[in-house]
């Protein structure tokens, strides 16, 4: 059996999970509601305060789907209870971010300001000029939006300028050196 897939997903207090006839699983909690379509071969059931996922056979595709689906359901439950956040750091002289209403406005060394609008389900916080926090209940949406912010000015290896994740390490390179003969 899949080591991840066979683990039950514990439901904290205040979270309800419903399963439709078409295997559409929805989780409702204090922060909101998320839905996920589950493959028709997998069987999802709520037993007490746990969600249990079983697969019909030992085929490679069923094994793969078993672990993946269990992790997606676990992320749904965690999202509607705690939510997810990604922190981004901005490095560089004159590089900064500010929030204007629902827009994130960044100065990244271009001749113009870079503006990004908050999308549905995502909130942006700017606690300081060089820190951005992206929050939401959908892990995939939070990661994708943070990646879109990061790609506006990728970190470069020589001076370390750009936008990077807070826990990301940028391997630095030495600059050119002139050889003397």
C-alpha positions in Angstrom: 0.0 0.0 0.0 1.0 3.6 -0.4 2.5 4.9 2.8 0.9 8.3 2.3 -2.4 7.1 0.8 -3.2 4.7 3.7 -3.0 7.5 6.3 -6.4 8.9 7.3 -7.0 12.7 7.1 -8.0 13.9 10.5 -10.8 16.5 10.6 -10.3 19.2 13.2 -13.3 20.7 15.1 -15.4 22.9 12.8 -14.5 21.2 9.5 -17.1 19.2 7.6 -16.3 17.1 4.5 -19.0 16.1 2.1 -18.7 13.6 -0.8 -21.1 13.8 -3.8 -22.2 10.9 -6.0 -19.7 12.0 -8.7 -16.8 11.8 -6.2 -16.6 15.6 -5.7 -15.2 16.2 -2.2 -15.8 19.6 -0.5 -14.3 20.7 2.7 -15.9 23.6 4.7 -14.2 25.2 7.6 -13.8 28.5 9.4 -11.8 30.1 6.6 -13.9 29.1 3.7 -14.8 26.2 1.4 -12.7 24.2 -1.1 -13.7 21.5 -3.6 -11.7 18.8 -5.3 -12.7 16.2 -7.9 -11.5 12.7 -7.0 -10.9 10.0 -9.5 -13.9 7.7 -9.9 -11.9 4.6 -9.1 -10.9 5.7 -5.7 -13.3 5.4 -2.8 -13.6 8.3 -0.3 -15.5 7.9 2.9 -15.9 9.9 6.2 -15.6 7.7 9.2 -16.1 9.6 12.5 -13.7 12.6 12.3 -11.4 11.0 9.7 -11.4 10.9 5.9 -10.3 7.5 4.6 -9.2 6.9 1.0 -9.0 3.4 -0.5 -8.0 2.2 -4.0 -9.4 -0.8 -5.9 -6.2 -2.4 -7.1 -2.4 -2.5 -6.9 -1.9 -1.0 -10.4 0.7 1.7 -10.8 -1.8 4.4 -11.7 -4.0 3.6 -8.7 -1.0 3.7 -6.4 0.0 7.1 -7.8 -3.5 8.5 -7.5 -3.9 7.1 -4.0 -1.1 9.2 -2.4 -1.7 12.3 -4.5 -5.4 12.4 -3.7 -4.8 11.9 0.0 -2.3 14.8 0.0 -4.7 17.0 -1.9 -7.5 16.2 0.6 -5.2 16.9 3.5 -4.2 20.3 2.0 -7.9 21.1 1.6 -8.5 20.4 5.3 -5.4 22.4 6.4 -6.4 25.3 4.1 -9.9 25.7 5.5 -8.6 25.6 9.1 -5.2 27.4 9.1 -4.6 28.7 5.5 -1.3 28.9 3.7 1.2 31.7 3.3 4.3 32.3 1.2 6.9 35.0 2.2 8.9 36.8 -0.5 11.9 39.0 0.1 13.0 41.9 -2.2 16.7 42.6 -2.4 18.3 45.5 -4.3 19.0 49.2 -4.0 15.7 51.1 -4.6 13.7 47.9 -4.9 10.5 48.1 -2.8 6.9 47.1 -2.6 3.8 48.8 -1.3 0.1 48.0 -1.2 -2.4 50.4 -2.7 -5.9 49.2 -2.1 -6.0 45.7 -3.6 -2.9 46.3 -5.8 0.7 45.4 -5.1 2.9 48.1 -6.5 6.6 47.3 -6.8 9.7 49.3 -7.9 12.1 46.7 -9.3 14.6 48.8 -11.2 12.6 49.1 -14.4 11.6 52.4 -15.9 8.0 51.8 -14.7 6.3 50.4 -11.6 5.1 46.8 -11.7 1.5 46.4 -10.5 -0.3 43.2 -9.6 -3.9 42.9 -8.6 -5.0 40.6 -5.8 -7.0 37.6 -7.3 -10.0 36.0 -5.8 -9.1 34.0 -2.6 -5.6 35.5 -2.3 -4.6 38.4 0.0 -1.3 40.2 -0.1 0.4 41.8 2.9 3.3 44.2 2.8 4.7 44.4 6.4 7.8 46.3 5.3 9.1 47.7 2.0 11.1 44.6 1.2 8.8 41.8 2.4 5.6 40.5 0.7 3.4 37.8 2.3 0.8 36.0 0.0 -2.0 34.3 2.0 -5.0 32.1 1.0 -6.8 28.8 1.7 -5.8 27.1 -1.6 -2.2 25.9 -1.4 -1.8 25.7 -5.2 -3.2 29.2 -5.8 -0.9 30.7 -3.1 2.2 29.1 -4.6 1.3 30.0 -8.1 0.6 33.7 -7.3 3.9 33.9 -5.3 5.7 32.4 -8.3 4.1 35.1 -10.6 5.3 37.8 -8.2 8.8 36.3 -8.1 9.1 36.1 -11.9 8.7 39.9 -12.2 12.4 40.1 -11.1 14.1 36.8 -10.6 17.1 36.8 -8.2 20.4 37.0 -10.0 23.5 35.2 -8.7 26.1 38.1 -8.8 24.7 40.7 -6.5 21.6 38.8 -5.2 19.2 41.5 -6.5 15.6 40.5 -7.2 12.6 38.8 -5.5 13.2 35.5 -3.7 11.3 33.3 -1.4 12.2 33.9 2.3 13.5 30.3 2.7 15.3 30.3 -0.7 19.1 30.2 -0.9 20.7 32.0 -3.9 24.1 30.5 -4.8 26.4 33.5 -5.4 28.9 33.6 -8.2 32.2 35.6 -8.3 32.3 38.4 -10.8 34.8 38.8 -13.6 38.4 39.2 -12.5 41.1 40.8 -14.7 44.2 38.7 -15.0 47.4 40.5 -15.0 50.3 39.3 -17.1 
